[in-house]
Amino acid sequence: MFKAKLLIFLLVLVGVACTQNNDPADTVLPSEPHVQWADAEIGAMFHFDVVNYVPDYNWRKWGTHPPASVFNPSKLDTDQWIRAAKAAGAKYAVLVAKHCSGFSLWPTAAHEYSVKHSPWRDGKGDIVADFIRSCQKYDLKPGLYASASANGYCYVDNPGLVQPGSPMDQETYNNVVIKQLTELWSNYGKLFEIWFDGGVLPVKEGGPELAPLLKELQPDAVVFQGPADAKNLIRWIGNEEGLAPYPNWSRTNATTSATGTIKSDDMKGDPGGTIWCPGESDFPLRTGWQGGWFWKADGQEILSVDQLVKNYTTSVGRNSNMLIGIVVDTSGLVPQEDMKRLEAFGNEIKKRFSVPIASTKGNSETLELSLGSTPLPVNHVIISEDITKGERIRKYIIEAWKDNQWIQIAEGSSVGHKRIQNVDSITTNKVRLSITESSAQPQIKDFSVYEM
């Protein structure tokens, strides 16, 4: 998964029509889907494919794909998957409906390599439909991943180019992509997020015309690494470790598309950028085989609760969303040990961040928190902007009252939806936030302090 993104991460300048006025903060604003996505903060992604049943399968060895008959989970339960995601605090979930093998988890009419030709439920099952129903049942917003850039069954490699020896030409493959995405975007209701791992081959280089299809069928979905002219775009943050860069701006002058030749080194965005395209931090719960994205009985480790909490602070706490990769085993279930770890993580986040010592909000360059007459220990500060008004804060400092004077305990730059600032523990009864540089009047919807 990392290599797919890495190979086809291209910096593409994108012109955006936006209202021009005298306030630069108000010229580039998030769409409503962008705002809802940022508010969700945590998502889950589920990988399940024929490689689970044939671990030595290499999708780049064209013509060696396992038969659909190997795919036969005995206990598949998408309700259980979504309960696992919800236990971790996820507000949305993305199903990998088709990964690099080309095997499709719904009965696609585009080709024969799908659940329709597997023994599971006698070929009458549809995992995408089950997944969507489970999301609705447990009130998680659904998303779908269907890679257009790689397909072992069709002999297609990044960034979506048909390779020599394929049974189809580029135009035929483009039609397969369009047919499959039309099925996914038409038959399963409104989607919250759509994933293009590794981007999309641009139309001018022979790729399929997908932006108009998105606009027609799923205009309100946020789109990860989608066509450069699509709406509601979000971007990759450059690694699969839950580690967003800092500063990390939602605005940027570019987004991600694909040619398969260039990787952008600028992952931080630009506070004066011309488009709103925030970053999403995806990482797997496991490590080891297949990068930890797919289940294997041995050779993998599960991230500790402490590491997951750290990933939360370096993703959500750096103005990014956190997308946790969750495996499904060959029986069709999330393993119990993974379930327990996700639940423990969710509980730990609630314990640490549910109740602040003190909090306030306001549209001012300076906000002060009183913790009461008795000084209390503080080691975390959260700042959030009202991003519907844009990203306005450029620099800030945080101070604590100690020994009858203000002592600086932290400084920073980008805030956006949320900034979680770790500070050395200090006992105080007052904490002050000062915005030292901004593009317009700060719109702070949360300034809170915690001790944990």
C-alpha positions in Angstrom: 0.0 0.0 0.0 2.8 2.4 0.9 4.6 1.6 -2.4 1.5 2.3 -4.4 1.2 5.8 -2.9 4.9 6.4 -3.1 5.2 5.6 -6.8 2.4 7.7 -8.0 2.4 10.7 -5.7 2.5 13.7 -8.1 2.4 17.4 -7.3 -0.3 18.8 -9.6 -1.1 22.5 -9.6 -4.9 22.9 -9.5 -6.8 26.0 -10.3 -9.8 26.6 -8.0 -12.6 29.1 -8.5 -13.1 30.9 -5.2 -14.6 34.1 -4.0 -12.0 36.9 -4.0 -12.1 39.5 -1.2 -9.8 41.5 1.1 -9.5 38.8 3.7 -7.2 36.0 2.6 -8.5 33.7 5.2 -12.0 33.8 3.6 -10.9 33.1 0.0 -10.3 29.4 0.6 -12.7 27.5 2.8 -13.7 23.9 3.4 -16.8 22.4 1.9 -19.5 21.1 4.2 -18.3 17.5 3.6 -14.8 18.6 4.5 -16.1 20.0 7.8 -18.1 16.9 8.6 -15.0 14.8 7.8 -12.8 16.8 10.1 -15.3 16.5 12.9 -15.3 12.7 12.6 -11.6 12.6 13.4 -11.2 8.8 13.5 -12.0 6.3 10.8 -11.3 2.6 10.2 -10.3 0.8 7.0 -10.9 -2.9 6.4 -8.8 -5.1 4.1 -9.9 -8.6 3.1 -8.9 -10.3 -0.1 -7.8 -13.6 -1.8 -4.2 -13.0 -0.5 -5.5 -13.9 2.9 -6.1 -17.4 1.6 -3.0 -17.6 -0.6 -0.3 -15.7 1.3 2.4 -16.2 -1.3 0.3 -14.7 -4.1 2.1 -11.8 -5.9 -0.4 -9.8 -7.9 2.3 -8.5 -10.2 3.0 -12.0 -11.5 0.4 -11.6 -14.3 -1.9 -14.5 -14.9 -1.2 -16.2 -11.5 -4.1 -14.8 -9.6 -5.8 -17.4 -7.3 -9.2 -18.7 -8.5 -12.2 -17.1 -6.9 -13.0 -20.5 -5.3 -10.3 -19.9 -2.6 -12.4 -17.2 -1.1 -14.8 -18.8 1.4 -15.1 -17.2 4.9 -17.1 -19.4 7.2 -18.2 -16.8 9.8 -18.2 -13.5 8.0 -19.9 -10.8 10.1 -19.6 -7.2 9.1 -21.6 -6.2 12.2 -18.6 -7.5 14.2 -16.2 -5.4 12.0 -18.1 -2.2 12.7 -18.4 -2.9 16.4 -14.6 -3.1 16.4 -14.3 0.2 14.7 -16.8 1.9 16.9 -15.0 0.6 20.0 -11.9 2.5 18.8 -13.9 5.7 18.6 -14.2 5.6 14.8 -17.0 7.7 13.3 -16.6 6.4 9.7 -15.4 3.2 8.1 -13.9 2.5 4.7 -14.1 -1.0 3.0 -11.5 -2.0 0.6 -13.9 -3.3 -2.0 -11.2 -4.1 -4.5 -7.4 -4.2 -3.8 -4.5 -4.9 -6.1 -5.5 -8.5 -6.9 -8.6 -7.3 -8.7 -10.8 -9.6 -6.8 -14.1 -7.7 -6.1 -16.0 -8.1 -2.8 -19.3 -7.4 -4.6 -20.9 -9.2 -7.6 -19.6 -6.9 -10.2 -20.8 -7.2 -13.8 -17.5 -5.8 -15.1 -15.7 -9.2 -15.1 -15.8 -12.7 -13.6 -13.3 -12.2 -10.7 -15.5 -11.6 -7.7 -17.6 -13.1 -4.9 -20.1 -14.0 -7.5 -17.9 -16.9 -8.5 -16.8 -17.9 -5.0 -18.4 -20.7 -2.9 -19.1 -18.1 -0.2 -22.9 -18.0 0.2 -23.1 -20.0 -3.0 -22.0 -17.0 -5.1 -25.0 -14.9 -4.0 -23.2 -12.8 -1.3 -22.3 -9.1 -1.4 -19.8 -7.9 1.2 -20.2 -4.3 0.2 -23.9 -4.4 0.8 -23.4 -6.2 4.1 -20.8 -3.6 5.1 -23.0 -0.6 4.2 -25.9 -2.1 6.2 -23.7 -2.6 9.2 -22.5 1.0 9.1 -26.1 2.2 9.0 -27.0 -0.1 11.9 -24.2 1.2 14.1 -24.3 4.8 12.9 -20.9 4.9 11.2 -20.5 6.8 8.0 -19.6 4.4 5.2 -16.8 4.7 2.7 -15.4 2.6 -0.1 -11.9 2.0 -1.5 -11.5 0.6 -5.1 -8.1 1.0 -6.6 -8.1 2.2 -10.2 -4.3 2.2 -10.3 -3.6 -1.6 -9.8 -5.3 -4.8 -10.8 -3.6 -8.1 -11.0 -6.5 -9.8 -12.7 -6.4 -7.3 -15.5 -2.5 -7.0 -15.7 -2.6 -3.4 -14.6 0.2 -1.7 -12.6 0.5 1.7 -11.0 -0.6 4.3 -12.0 -3.3 2.4 -13.9 -1.5 1.3 -17.0 -2.3 -2.0 -18.7 0.8 -4.1 -19.0 2.1 -6.2 -21.9 0.3 -9.6 -22.2 -3.0 -8.3 -20.7 -6.2 -9.8 -22.1 -7.5 -6.2 -22.5 -6.2 -2.9 -23.9 -6.2 0.4 -22.0 -9.6 1.6 -23.3 -11.2 -1.7 -22.2 -9.6 -1.5 -18.8 -10.8 2.1 -18.4 -14.3 0.9 -19.1 -13.9 -1.8 -16.4 -12.9 1.0 -14.0 -15.9 3.2 -14.9 -18.3 0.3 -14.8 -17.1 -0.9 -11.4 -17.1 2.6 -9.8 -20.5 3.3 -11.3 -21.8 0.2 -9.5 -20.1 1.1 -6.2 -21.3 4.7 -6.3 -24.8 4.0 -7.5 -26.0 0.8 -5.8 -25.0 1.4 -2.1 -26.3 4.8 -1.2 -24.5 7.9 -0.1 -20.8 7.5 0.7 -18.9 9.6 3.2 -15.4 8.9 1.8 -14.1 7.5 -1.5 -10.5 6.2 -1.6 -8.2 6.1 -4.7 -5.0 4.5 -3.3 -2.2 5.7 -5.5 -4.3 8.3 -7.3 -5.8 8.1 -10.8 -4.1 8.0 -14.2 -4.9 11.5 -15.7 -7.3 11.6 -18.6 -4.6 13.4 -20.8 -2.4 10.3 -20.2 -5.0 7.8 -21.2 -6.8 7.4 -17.9 -10.6 7.1 -17.3 -12.8 10.2 -17.0 -13.8 10.0 -13.3 -14.3 13.5 -12.0 -17.7 14.0 -13.8 -18.8 10.6 -12.6 -18.0 11.6 -9.0 -19.9 14.9 -9.4 -22.9 13.0 -10.8 -23.1 10.0 -8.4 -21.3 11.0 -5.1 -21.0 14.8 -5.0 -20.8 14.9 -1.2 -18.1 12.4 -0.6 -14.6 13.4 0.5 -12.1 12.0 -2.0 -8.7 10.6 -1.1 -6.1 11.0 -3.9 -8.8 11.4 -6.4 -8.8 13.1 -9.8 -7.2 16.6 -9.5 -10.4 18.3 -10.8 -12.7 16.5 -8.3 -14.3 18.3 -5.4 -13.9 17.7 -1.6 -10.4 16.4 -2.0 -8.2 15.1 0.8 -4.5 14.2 0.6 -2.0 11.6 1.9 0.4 12.8 4.6 3.4 10.8 3.2 3.7 7.7 5.4 1.6 4.9 6.9 2.7 5.5 10.5 -0.1 7.8 11.8 2.5 10.6 11.8 1.3 13.8 10.2 4.0 16.5 9.6 4.0 19.6 11.6 3.0 22.2 10.7 0.2 20.6 8.8 -2.1 23.0 6.9 -5.4 22.1 5.4 -4.8 24.6 2.6 -2.4 23.8 -0.2 -1.4 24.8 -3.7 -1.5 21.2 -5.0 -3.2 17.9 -4.5 -2.3 14.3 -5.5 -2.8 12.6 -8.8 -0.8 10.1 -10.7 1.8 9.7 -13.5 3.9 7.1 -11.7 7.1 9.1 -11.9 7.2 11.9 -9.3 6.8 11.9 -5.6 6.1 15.2 -3.8 8.3 16.0 -0.8 6.0 18.8 0.4 3.5 17.1 2.6 2.8 20.1 5.0 0.4 22.1 2.9 0.6 25.9 2.6 -1.3 28.4 4.8 -1.8 30.6 1.8 -2.7 27.7 -0.5 -5.3 28.0 -3.2 -7.4 24.9 -2.4 -8.7 23.2 0.7 -7.3 19.7 0.7 -6.5 18.4 4.3 -4.4 15.3 5.0 -5.5 11.9 6.2 -3.1 9.7 8.3 -3.7 6.1 7.5 -1.8 3.3 9.3 -2.4 -0.4 10.1 -3.2 -1.7 13.5 -0.7 -4.6 12.8 2.9 -4.6 11.6 4.7 -7.2 9.5 3.5 -9.3 6.6 1.8 -7.2 3.9 2.7 -4.1 5.9 0.1 -5.2 8.5 -2.8 -4.3 6.3 -3.9 -8.0 5.7 -4.3 -10.7 8.3 -1.8 -13.6 8.7 -1.8 -16.2 11.4 1.8 -15.4 12.4 4.6 -12.9 11.7 2.6 -9.8 12.8 2.5 -7.7 15.9 -0.3 -5.4 17.1 0.4 -1.8 18.1 0.3 -1.1 21.8 -2.3 1.2 23.3 0.5 3.7 24.1 1.5 3.7 20.4 -2.1 4.1 19.3 -2.5 7.1 21.6 0.7 8.6 20.3 -0.6 8.1 16.7 -3.8 9.9 17.8 -1.9 12.9 19.0 0.3 13.0 15.9 -2.6 12.7 13.5 -5.8 14.2 15.0 -3.6 16.4 17.2 -1.9 17.7 14.1 -4.9 18.8 12.1 -5.3 15.4 10.3 -7.8 12.5 10.5 -6.6 9.2 11.8 -7.5 6.1 9.7 -6.8 2.8 11.4 -6.3 -0.3 9.2 -8.1 -3.3 10.7 -7.6 -6.8 9.5 -10.2 -9.6 8.8 -9.1 -13.2 9.2 -9.9 -16.1 6.9 -13.0 -16.9 8.9 -14.4 -13.4 8.0 -13.9 -11.9 11.5 -11.7 -9.3 13.1 -9.5 -11.3 15.5 -10.4 -11.1 19.2 -7.0 -9.7 20.2 -7.4 -6.9 17.7 -10.9 -6.2 19.0 -9.6 -6.0 22.6 -6.8 -3.6 21.5 -9.1 -1.3 19.7 -11.5 -1.2 22.6 -8.7 -0.4 25.0 -7.5 2.4 22.8 -11.0 3.9 22.5 -11.4 3.8 26.3 -8.0 5.4 26.8 -8.8 8.3 24.5 -12.1 8.8 26.4 -10.3 8.7 29.7 -7.7 11.2 28.7 -9.6 13.7 26.6 -13.3 13.5 27.6 -13.2 16.0 30.5 -10.8 19.0 30.5 -9.7 20.8 33.6 -11.0 24.0 32.0 -12.0 25.2 28.6 -13.2 28.3 26.8 -13.6 29.8 23.3 -13.6 33.2 21.7 -12.8 35.4 18.8 -9.8 37.1 20.3 -6.0 37.2 20.0 -5.7 36.2 23.7 -7.7 33.7 25.7 -7.1 33.0 29.4 -8.2 29.9 31.4 -8.6 30.1 35.2 -8.1 26.7 36.9 -9.3 27.8 40.3 -7.7 29.0 43.4 -5.6 25.9 43.9 -2.9 25.3 41.3 -3.3 22.1 39.3 -0.9 20.0 37.1 -1.3 20.5 33.3 0.5 18.6 30.6 -1.8 18.8 27.5 -3.4 21.7 25.7 -6.0 21.5 22.9 -6.7 24.4 20.5 -9.4 24.2 17.8 -10.3 26.8 15.1 -13.7 27.2 13.6 -12.6 26.0 10.2 -15.8 27.1 8.5 -14.1 30.5 8.7 -10.8 29.2 7.4 -7.4 28.5 8.8 -6.5 31.9 10.4 -3.9 31.2 13.1 -0.3 31.3 11.8 1.6 31.4 15.1 0.7 31.1 18.8 2.3 30.8 22.2 1.0 29.1 25.4 1.9 30.4 28.8 1.3 29.3 32.4 1.2 31.4 35.5 4.0 30.4 37.9 5.8 32.2 40.7 3.8 35.4 40.0 4.8 35.6 36.3 3.8 34.2 32.9 6.1 31.4 31.7 6.0 30.2 28.1 5.4 26.4 28.0 4.8 25.9 24.3 4.6 27.5 20.8 3.3 26.5 17.5 1.9 27.4 14.1 -0.8 25.4 12.4 -4.0 24.7 14.3 -6.9 24.1 12.0 -9.5 21.6 13.2 -7.5 20.5 16.2 -4.0 20.9 17.7 -3.1 18.7 20.7 0.0 20.3 22.3 2.0 18.2 24.7 3.8 20.3 27.4 6.1 19.5 30.3 3.9 19.0 33.3 3.5 22.3 35.2 1.4 23.1 38.3 -0.5 26.3 37.7 -3.9 28.0 38.2 -3.9 30.0 35.0 -3.0 29.2 31.4 -3.0 31.7 28.5 -3.2 31.4 24.7 -1.8 34.2 22.7 -2.2 34.3 18.9 1.0 36.2 17.8 0.3 36.0 14.0 -2.9 35.5 12.1 -4.3 36.2 8.6 -7.6 37.6 10.1 -9.4 37.7 13.4 -8.9 34.3 15.1 -12.0 32.2 15.5 -11.2 29.8 18.3 -13.9 27.2 19.1 -12.0 25.4 21.8 -9.1 26.2 24.1 -8.8 23.5 26.8 -6.2 22.1 29.3 -5.8 18.6 30.6 -3.7 16.5 33.0 -3.2 12.8 32.2 
